[in-house]
Amino acid sequence: MNLSLSDIVPPLRWTAPSQVEPIASDPGLPDAWWQALPLDRACAAVGTVQIASRLADLTSACWAHLVLGDILPLLRFTHPEESLQTPGPRDVVHKLFIDVIDRLLATEPAGEPAGAPVPPALPERPMAEIIDEIFARLDDRQRAIARDRLYYDTSQQSGQHPGQAQRATLDELAQRFSVTRERIRQIERDLRDHVLEWLQSPAAAPLNAHLAWLRTRLGSAVPADDLAAAVPWHRTELITLAIPAWRFVRTLLTGYDQVDGWLVAGGADELREKTRQLFADGPRPMDEAVAQVAQLGVREDVAERWLASVPHLRVLEGHVVPWPRSMGDKAEAVLAVSGGPLTPEEIQARIGEDYSLVGLRNQLAADERFIRLDRSKYGLRRWGGEEYLGIREMITREIERAGGEASVSTIVDNLTSRYDVSESSIRAYAGGPGFERTQRGYIRVAGQAQGEPYQPRRDVSMTRRCFRSRDGRWWHRVDVNAEHLRGSGSPLPTGFAAHLGMAPGGQLTVSTSSGEVVISWHNQPTIGSIRNVLADYNASEGDHVFLTVSDGGELLTRFLPAAAAGLPAINKALHLIGYTAPVASEAEGLRLIGARIGLAEGTGREEVLDRLRDRGDREILRFLS
């Protein structure tokens, strides 16, 4: 026999070893014998009474809340009434377990070899013929109920009764045979009892042996098709019912659920959760993942398919990775598997889902888990490494490292050796605003005369079309017009430019997916063309783009189409601050607007309106009058 005690007692597979071991350990048996030792050998070593005693102790200590049929599913055949009850007195439970184990051992062929399970020898008569005897004396009505209801399987269409597209309901069968629903239910119950009674007879010994072998072969999860292919006679048609034999066999595998094309022992949700927990700490190579899942009872030859079927897991480049719902979490998993930096385009391709590239770029730039390691590549911050901040900022860093001034050639050599940037770009930036030549021909950072940051007349919270998001960033709303779409630059508010760290005479170069954009401040702050950004969004006149700059020098953008004409006034006002979710009242809407323009929680309506007037947000005010 290749069955261990845990093969016939499903709770042993789910209960923590720390709970099982103190109760089940026996000086006459090896460690973890309930998993490692065939049941017949365990019984031969210490006796069936002792094995049943250990099982009774476990039942009392760990599984008193379960019905006996869930603890030892074979009880559903041998003692169907008792199998529906929770454990009673220990001596009664002990006797039941002794009886079941004795019956199981009596049905097993002697001398079965160790190793991979092999099916028991076929009886002299074909197994399908033996099963047909169960139903040989049924009338047409009983056979129809058995075929179309008891043994119907929605996952398999072959062998289906002509015209029967789905499992027959009680009402359909009652109408077909002109009887009541209750009569159909009674016949169905009688058929089940008839089969259970037959399974306890000597004639059922070959089938019981086969069922015991099947449980060993199937493991805790197996594709449902595997049952039909387990042995050739499973596909043989039962003449009495006109169905393949495996459909009848499937109903005898108590303790297995059929879910999403899988037969799962002990509950699919529980096994899926246990599988997910194996990868809670991150990705694992496939061979390691298969070995771990095998410890849950999943056969190694189907383990990879099982892993691919478990929700919130994904097989990626030979690894099994947790696959949660958020874009940021998925990007983290992709980078963890890659082991090296990737471009946003590469990350998007490996995620393989309908996430916008612009949204992914914004996520990578704003999320502290990620670090920009090159002009167009991101990695995980936990890897370490120097953050890429843009050419201008990297030149500044090189100058600081050199003690305040450095030769352009040295800067070029250092940056081109570490980053994907061209020599011409570095030299162009080094000769531009923000740097100046020293007497010996080196460059240094050009500082402000006073050494103080520029203070605008109005800070960003008092600046029109500037709004604070929940993460504390301030964003400026650009209302798209024909000039933007043609590629013209456009002015930025002074308060917003100062918030970005700029001052008159300064220049800031920010990166986007389609190239760099220059923000300069001469007579007034101006941002260069964002036509490529708008093209990525397929923007039109009247749409809105909210923009800001990340600490790494990347232009972050959020796109919002123009508000629908039929929106209520308060929702149109909220639309202009970038908020699109419904609100319960105007008061809630005003609270949200107040928070977005820098007011404290609980600010009243009039104060919000006054602040909007002071800022010049007339387009919002007209929806609040």
Buried (B, 14 or more C-beta within 10 A) or exposed (E): BBBBBBBBBBBBBBBEEEEBEEBBBBEEBEEBBBBEBBBBEBBEBBEBBBBBBBBBBBBBBBBEEBBBBBBBBBBBBBBBEBBEBEBEEEEBBBBBBBBBBBBBBEBBEEEBEEEEBEBBEBBEEEBBBBBBEBBEEBEEBBBBBBBBBBBBBEBBEEBBBEEBEEEBEBEBBBEBBEBEBEBBBEBBEEBBEBBBEBBBEEEBBBBBBBBBBBBBBBBBBBBBBBBBEBBEBBBBBBEBBEBBBBBBBBBBBBBBBBBEEBBBBBBBEBBBEBBBEBBEEEBBEBEEBBEBBBEBBBBEEBBBBBBEBBEBBBBBEEBBBBBEEEBBBBBBBBBBBBEEBBBBEBBBEBBEEEBEEBBBBBBBBBBEBBBBBBBBBBBBBEEEBEBBBBBBBBBBBBBEEBEEBBBBEEBBBBBBEBBEBBBEBBBEBBEEBBBEBEEEEBBBBEEEEEEEEBEBEBBBBBBBBBBBBEEEBBBBBBBBEEEBBEEEBBEBBBBBBBBBEBBBEBBBBBBBBEEBBBBBBEEEBBBBBBBEBBEBBEBEEEBBBBBBBBEBBBBBBBBBBBBEEEBEEBBBBBBBBBBEEEBEEBEEBBBBBBBBBBBEEEBEBEBBBEBBEEBBBEBBBEBBE
